Amino acid sequence: MNTSTTNTPYKNVALIACSTQFDPTQVPQVVSILESHGYHVNCHYLQQNISDFGYVDTDQARAHNLIKALLDSTIDVLWFYRGGGGALNLLPYLHRYKQQLLAIPAKMIVGFSDVTAIHSFLNDELGWRSIHGVNANNHLDMGTTNQQPLPDIFEIMNNGIVYNNALPLNALAQQAASITGILIGGNHTLVAATFGTKYQPDFTGKVLLLEDIGVTFRQLDRYLQQLLFLNEFNVEAIIFGQYYSIDPTDQERIIYKAVLQRFADQCNKPVYYFPFFGHGKYNQPFILGESITLQRNQDSTELDMTEYVICIQPPFHSK
């Protein structure tokens, strides 16, 4: 299994698009924002020749561009420009180049939504870590629909992450002192698209991260029934993120949480709720392919007890 060096600065960033078409007039502004945060950005792989489906190119061309970027030794980070659709189509091409990719140092990718398909391949097949975080074009909306600070990749990988307010939804989560597993997942639609296929991940020893947008609460209920019906779903735990719209009403927040709670009550795995990642104003980064520990407050003093658990991912150099 290939690994990146512990002193990687994660500063040489290439923007790339593998999904839905983008507005090229906005690219200079995105580049400027990233550069203002100390990143060295190139757009060599940010290409598009819009396909009939509105993707940035044909499946083969998008895959070829992505594989070239992954093999480019001058790049530390591939930051996906936007999501949308089409990344799932690239999995057969990536598998054809698996041996070449296993032979090179691991590269970091950043993105979410449709990028989940690429995360899955890198995490499951190559053993690489990757960051589930905002796509590059989300930075255009910083301060409005996006209030998540631009991620510092070096800090994330070298200091790890700690989130203090994940809510346990069922008794298994409430009673567990500590649960640890390798974090996988991302967008629920993309993860579910692999169920029953040769691209379905191995859930053994994993903590599954799931979020989505644009699904009604009834559609979400159907997605969750599918999880309950899976023949083999031996995850260590599930962490649900945001499913409601960017500017939800109180009623919307309540109904989506109620659907998740109903699932948690039926699920024989620990289930947690952390609506601060996904397609919302806040998309707190997680390190996919890295271990995560969900830890309950161990203080026996009632005043200091909390209903929340802590999400902890270790720094890279602790390996």
MOKAVEN-V98430 format. One record per residue. N is the residue number from 1. RES is the residue in one letter. SS is DSSP state (A for helix, B for strand, O for the rest). PHI is phi in whole degrees, -180 to 180 (999 if undefined). PSI is psi as a letter, one per 30 degrees, with the letter a starting at -180 (999 if undefined). Layout:
# MOKAVEN-V98430
n | res | ss | phi | psi
N | RES | SS | PHI | PSI
N | RES | SS | PHI | PSI
This chain:
# MOKAVEN-V98430
n | res | ss | phi | psi
1 | M | O | 999 | k
2 | N | O | -88 | k
3 | T | O | -135 | l
4 | S | O | -87 | l
5 | T | O | -74 | l
6 | T | O | -72 | f
7 | N | O | -101 | g
8 | T | O | -60 | k
9 | P | O | -79 | f
10 | Y | O | 55 | h
11 | K | O | -110 | f
12 | N | B | -87 | j
13 | V | B | -109 | k
14 | A | B | -112 | k
15 | L | B | -80 | k
16 | I | B | -147 | k
17 | A | O | -130 | k
18 | C | O | -126 | g
19 | S | O | -127 | b
20 | T | B | -75 | l
21 | Q | O | -56 | l
22 | F | O | -127 | l
23 | D | O | -90 | j
24 | P | A | -67 | f
25 | T | A | -70 | f
26 | Q | A | -91 | f
27 | V | A | -60 | e
28 | P | A | -56 | e
29 | Q | A | -69 | e
30 | V | A | -63 | e
31 | V | A | -60 | e
32 | S | A | -61 | e
33 | I | A | -64 | e
34 | L | A | -65 | e
35 | E | A | -67 | e
36 | S | A | -67 | f
37 | H | O | -102 | g
38 | G | O | 92 | g
39 | Y | O | -86 | k
40 | H | B | -101 | j
41 | V | B | -110 | k
42 | N | B | -127 | l
43 | C | O | -116 | g
44 | H | O | -58 | e
45 | Y | O | -99 | g
46 | L | O | -92 | i
47 | Q | O | -121 | l
48 | Q | O | -154 | k
49 | N | O | -138 | i
50 | I | O | -53 | k
51 | S | O | -86 | l
52 | D | O | -62 | f
53 | F | O | -88 | g
54 | G | O | 81 | g
55 | Y | B | -82 | l
56 | V | O | -70 | f
57 | D | O | -173 | a
58 | T | O | -69 | l
59 | D | A | -58 | e
60 | Q | A | -64 | e
61 | A | A | -67 | e
62 | R | A | -65 | e
63 | A | A | -65 | e
64 | H | A | -61 | e
65 | N | A | -64 | e
66 | L | A | -65 | e
67 | I | A | -65 | e
68 | K | A | -60 | e
69 | A | A | -67 | e
70 | L | A | -64 | e
71 | L | A | -86 | f
72 | D | O | -76 | j
73 | S | O | -73 | f
74 | T | O | -85 | f
75 | I | O | -108 | k
76 | D | O | -90 | e
77 | V | B | -135 | k
78 | L | B | -103 | j
79 | W | B | -105 | j
80 | F | B | -72 | k
81 | Y | O | -71 | e
82 | R | O | -157 | l
83 | G | O | -100 | b
84 | G | O | 116 | c
85 | G | O | -160 | l
86 | G | O | 112 | f
87 | A | A | -67 | e
88 | L | A | -58 | e
89 | N | A | -64 | f
90 | L | A | -87 | f
91 | L | A | -58 | e
92 | P | A | -61 | e
93 | Y | A | -68 | e
94 | L | A | -62 | e
95 | H | A | -64 | e
96 | R | A | -65 | f
97 | Y | O | -104 | g
98 | K | A | -58 | e
99 | Q | A | -65 | e
100 | Q | A | -64 | e
101 | L | A | -73 | e
102 | L | A | -67 | f
103 | A | O | -87 | f
104 | I | O | -112 | l
105 | P | O | -61 | k
106 | A | O | -62 | k
107 | K | O | -114 | k
108 | M | B | -91 | k
109 | I | B | -121 | l
110 | V | B | -131 | k
111 | G | B | 161 | l
112 | F | O | -153 | a
113 | S | A | 65 | b
114 | D | A | -62 | f
115 | V | A | -66 | f
116 | T | A | -51 | e
117 | A | A | -62 | e
118 | I | A | -73 | e
119 | H | A | -54 | e
120 | S | A | -57 | e
121 | F | A | -64 | e
122 | L | A | -65 | e
123 | N | A | -72 | e
124 | D | A | -79 | e
125 | E | A | -94 | e
126 | L | A | -107 | f
127 | G | O | 74 | g
128 | W | O | -84 | l
129 | R | O | -89 | l
130 | S | B | -155 | l
131 | I | B | -110 | j
132 | H | B | -81 | j
133 | G | O | -159 | a
134 | V | O | -59 | k
135 | N | O | -73 | l
136 | A | A | -61 | e
137 | N | A | -74 | f
138 | N | A | -65 | f
139 | H | A | -69 | f
140 | L | A | -66 | f
141 | D | A | -105 | g
142 | M | B | -60 | k
143 | G | O | 94 | f
144 | T | O | -120 | c
145 | T | O | -74 | f
146 | N | B | -120 | j
147 | Q | O | -113 | g
148 | Q | O | -87 | k
149 | P | O | -57 | k
150 | L | O | -62 | k
151 | P | O | -64 | k
152 | D | O | -98 | j
153 | I | A | -64 | e
154 | F | A | -60 | e
155 | E | A | -65 | e
156 | I | A | -61 | e
157 | M | A | -73 | f
158 | N | A | -96 | f
159 | N | A | -114 | f
160 | G | O | 73 | a
161 | I | B | -134 | l
162 | V | B | -141 | k
163 | Y | B | -119 | k
164 | N | B | -98 | f
165 | N | B | -132 | h
166 | A | B | -87 | k
167 | L | B | -100 | k
168 | P | B | -70 | k
169 | L | O | -101 | f
170 | N | O | -134 | l
171 | A | A | -63 | e
172 | L | A | -61 | e
173 | A | A | -74 | e
174 | Q | A | -69 | e
175 | Q | A | -91 | f
176 | A | O | -73 | k
177 | A | O | -70 | e
178 | S | B | -161 | k
179 | I | B | -131 | k
180 | T | B | -130 | k
181 | G | B | -166 | l
182 | I | B | -83 | k
183 | L | B | -81 | k
184 | I | B | -136 | l
185 | G | B | 112 | b
186 | G | B | 140 | b
187 | N | B | -71 | k
188 | H | A | -62 | e
189 | T | A | -60 | e
190 | L | A | -71 | e
191 | V | A | -63 | e
192 | A | A | -64 | f
193 | A | O | -65 | f
194 | T | O | -94 | f
195 | F | O | -61 | k
196 | G | O | 79 | g
197 | T | O | -113 | l
198 | K | O | -70 | f
199 | Y | O | -99 | g
200 | Q | O | -63 | k
201 | P | O | -71 | l
202 | D | O | -83 | j
203 | F | O | -84 | f
204 | T | O | -60 | k
205 | G | O | 72 | g
206 | K | B | -110 | l
207 | V | B | -108 | k
208 | L | B | -98 | k
209 | L | B | -99 | k
210 | L | B | -140 | k
211 | E | B | -154 | l
212 | D | O | -168 | l
213 | I | O | -150 | l
214 | G | O | 81 | g
215 | V | O | -107 | k
216 | T | O | -71 | l
217 | F | A | -66 | f
218 | R | A | -71 | e
219 | Q | A | -64 | e
220 | L | A | -62 | e
221 | D | A | -58 | e
222 | R | A | -66 | e
223 | Y | A | -57 | e
224 | L | A | -74 | e
225 | Q | A | -61 | e
226 | Q | A | -60 | e
227 | L | A | -61 | e
228 | L | A | -66 | f
229 | F | A | -89 | f
230 | L | O | -60 | k
231 | N | O | -66 | e
232 | E | O | -130 | j
233 | F | O | -142 | i
234 | N | O | -92 | h
235 | V | O | -70 | l
236 | E | O | -77 | e
237 | A | B | -169 | l
238 | I | B | -127 | k
239 | I | B | -118 | j
240 | F | B | -94 | k
241 | G | O | -103 | b
242 | Q | O | -82 | k
243 | Y | O | -122 | f
244 | Y | O | -80 | l
245 | S | O | -72 | l
246 | I | O | -64 | e
247 | D | O | -118 | i
248 | P | O | -80 | l
249 | T | O | -82 | l
250 | D | A | -60 | e
251 | Q | A | -62 | e
252 | E | A | -66 | e
253 | R | A | -59 | e
254 | I | A | -66 | e
255 | I | A | -69 | e
256 | Y | A | -68 | e
257 | K | A | -65 | e
258 | A | A | -64 | e
259 | V | A | -65 | e
260 | L | A | -65 | e
261 | Q | A | -64 | e
262 | R | A | -61 | e
263 | F | A | -63 | e
264 | A | A | -59 | e
265 | D | A | -66 | f
266 | Q | A | -96 | f
267 | C | O | -85 | k
268 | N | O | -95 | g
269 | K | O | -126 | l
270 | P | B | -62 | k
271 | V | B | -125 | k
272 | Y | B | -127 | l
273 | Y | B | -127 | k
274 | F | O | -141 | i
275 | P | O | -79 | h
276 | F | O | -119 | g
277 | F | O | -140 | l
278 | G | O | 121 | a
279 | H | O | -86 | h
280 | G | O | -131 | a
281 | K | O | -68 | f
282 | Y | O | -122 | k
283 | N | O | -135 | i
284 | Q | O | -62 | k
285 | P | O | -72 | k
286 | F | B | -128 | l
287 | I | B | -101 | j
288 | L | B | -76 | k
289 | G | O | 81 | g
290 | E | O | -114 | l
291 | S | B | -69 | l
292 | I | B | -136 | k
293 | T | B | -118 | k
294 | L | B | -104 | j
295 | Q | B | -120 | k
296 | R | B | -81 | k
297 | N | O | -59 | k
298 | Q | O | -93 | f
299 | D | O | -67 | k
300 | S | O | -84 | f
301 | T | O | -75 | k
302 | E | A | -57 | e
303 | L | A | -62 | e
304 | D | A | -92 | f
305 | M | O | -72 | l
306 | T | O | -137 | l
307 | E | O | -76 | f
308 | Y | B | -90 | l
309 | V | B | -117 | l
310 | I | B | -102 | k
311 | C | B | -96 | k
312 | I | B | -128 | k
313 | Q | B | -121 | k
314 | P | O | -77 | l
315 | P | O | -66 | l
316 | F | A | -59 | e
317 | H | A | -73 | f
318 | S | A | -79 | f
319 | K | O | -71 | 999
